[in-house]
């Protein structure tokens, strides 16, 4: 199994620990047979997830789509904000 790192801060994400993953793939539409790319997984640690969700929207359509998904998850999962709070206290 490969090591995963937060895209934003490059912190190593240990298996089974809290994080947010965004999966992206591309697929043809209106063309037969339908073609689909392999999926890419982009990971964020809890601190960066909450920080991104609470910050201003980024530039670019793909970035905004991912930002909206992260905002939705952070709003639904109190575990992410709790982990962020503990990290802030440690500083």
Secondary structure, DSSP 8 states (H G I E B T S, - for coil): ---EE-TTT--EE-TTS-EEEEEE--B-SS-SS--B---EEEEEEHHHHHHHHHS---SSHHHHHHHHHHHHHHHH-HHHHHHHHHHHHH-
